[in-house]
Amino acid sequence: MDYGNMLGDSFSYAKDAVWGKWGRWILLVISTIIFPLIMGYMVRIYSGVKPAPETDNWVGMFIDGLKLLIIGFIYAIPVFIIMAIFVIPAAMVGEGDPMLALGSIGLGLIITFIVAIILSLISAIGMIRFAQKDSMGQAFAFGAILEHIGKIGWGSYIVALIILWIVGLVFGVITTILSAIPIIGWLIMLFLYPVWIIFAARYMTQIYESAPAPA
């Protein structure tokens, strides 16, 4: 997996999506406020469209965004359940045995973190599979998803995600600094946010397409 090429492609993709296309850029900023719209735009990018898609068919984009939101919520359910299993009993026994309560919460947090990481690895590919197959059910085709990640290579996949996380951290620091500029800082941050979303969505799509997807 050529990480440098993927980063360069994603940057060019995001730049071409907005630079000089001010009308689209403004619409994307609005979409980040009405967040199902920007999530619907992500679905279009996930589908493999190149160059970046137009911001049209707003109803369809909103519906696709809601579908992506629902998929993300379903994947998060096990995390909520695990938290409830450990935190609620701990709260009930907290006054009687604080150390037991803290131990239960600590163990719960560790298990929750591990499960959340595993689910995020699976859901990231599942969401793109949903976009490319145009079926919500395909987002939960766990056998195909795990087979696909195996073809990509678990090591390569995790390294690619770590790189994206580092880039996101740098982006976050830059936007935080820019947001401190008096009067216009918040506006700059608002315009940069959709650029990051497009970049990240394109990068994830390249990870997905780095190996043939199972039927």
N, C-alpha and C positions, 0 to 999 in steps of 0.2 A: 504494500500500500504506500503510495507516494504522498506523504502527508503535506509536503511543501507545495506540490502541485494542487492538492485539494484546497489548501488555504488560499493559494493564488486564484484559483478558479472561483472560489466562494466570494472572495473580495471583489473580483471583476464582475461577478454576477450581481452582487449587491449594489456596486457602484453604478452599473449600467441600468439597474432597476429604477434608480432615483435621480442620478445626476443629469441635469438638463431636462428632466421630465418632472417639472415642478408641480404640475397638476396632480400627477400620480403620487408624488411624494406627500403632498398635503392630504390627499385622500387616505394614504397609508397612516399618516399621523392620526387622522380622525378614527381610523380603524383600530388603532391601539387603545383608544379611549372606549370605543364600543368593541370590547376585546373579542367576542366571537367572530367578528369580521376579520381581524388580523389572523386569528387561528384558521379561518377558512382560507385566507390567502396562503398560509403555511401549507394547507392541504394541497393547494394547486402546485406549490413548489415541490412538495413531496411526490407529487404524481410524475415528476420528471420533466416538467415543461421547461424549455430553454429556447430563447432568453426568458427573463422574468415575465410572468403573466400580467395581463392588464387587470385593473381594478374595475371589473364590470360584473354584471349579474350579481348584484349585491344580496338578493334574497338567497340565491344558491350558495354564495360565499358564507352568509350567516348560518345557513343550515349545516354546511360542512363544518363550520367552526363549532357549532353545538355538538355535532357528532364526535368531533375530536375531544371536546371537553368531557363528554359522557364517557368516552373510552378511557381518558385519563382518570376520571373519578372511579370507574370500575376497577382499574388497576390499583387504585389507592385503598380500596376497601379492606384488603388483608392487613394493611398497615394500621388502619383505624381499629380493626378487631384486636390485633395484638396489643396495641396501646391500651385498649379497654380491659383486656384480660389481666394486664399487669398493674395498670394505674388505679383502676377502680377498687380492686381488693386492697391495694396498698393504702388508699385513702381511708378505707373503712377500718383498717387495723392500725392506722398511723398513731393515734393517741395512745393505744395500749402498748405498742411495740414499735417505736420510731425506727430502730435499726432494721427490723424486719421490713418495714415499709420502704426505707431507703434502698435496701438490698433488692426488693422486688422491683422498684422503679428503675434502679440501675440496670438490672438484668433485662427488664422490659425495653429500655432504651437501646441496649446493645443488640437485642434480637430484632427490634424494630428497624434499626439502622441497617442491619445486614439484609433483612427482607426488602427494605426500600431500595437498596442498591441493586439487588437481584432483579426486582420488578422493573426498575428504571432501565436496566439493560435490555430486558425483554420488551417492555412497552415502547421504547424508542423505535425498535424495528417494527413492532406491531402497528404503530401509528402510520408509518410510511407504507407498510403493506396494505393497510386500509385505503390509503390514498391511491396507490398504484393498482389495486384490485377493485377499487370502488365498492367495497363491501365491509361493513362494520364487523361482520363475523370473522373476516380474515385478520382483524386486529388481535384475535384471540386464538388463532390457529397455532397453538403452542408448538406442536411438532414441527410445522414448517418454519416457524420463527427460529427455533433452536437449531434446526438443520441449516438454515441460512446463516446464522451467526457462526456455526461450525465451518461453513464454507469460507466466510470472511476471515475466520481465525479469531478465537477469543482474545488472544494476546494483542493482535493488531487492532481489534475492535476497541478494547479497553484503552490502549495507547491513544487511539484516535479521539476517544472521548475525553481523556485527560488533557490532550492538546487543546481541544475545544474549551474545556473548563478553564485552562490557563489563559487562553485568549479572552474568554468571557470575564475573567478576573481583571485582566489589564483594561478591558473596555469599561468595566465597572469603575475602576479607579479613575480613568480619564473622564468619564461622564460625571463622576462625583466632583472632580476638580472644576470642570466646566460649569457645573450647576451652581457653583459658588460665585460665578460672575454676576455682579449686580444687574438687576432688571432683566437681562436677556438669557441668563444662565439656564433657567428652567425651560426656556423655549428651545435652546440648543439641544438640551437633553431629550426633549420631546421629539425633535426631528431625528436624532441619532438612534433612538430606540427601534423604530422599524427597520433601520439599516442593519442593526445587529440581528434582528429576528430573521431577516432575509438571508443574511450571511450564515447564520447557524442552521437554518432550514436547508439551505443548499448544501452545506457541509455534511449534514446528516444524510441527505439524499445520495451524496457521492459514496458515503460509507455503505449504504444499502446497495447501491448499484455496482460496488466493487466486486461483487460475486453474483452469479445468476440466482434469482429467487426461485425457490421451489414452487411448483404449480399449486 
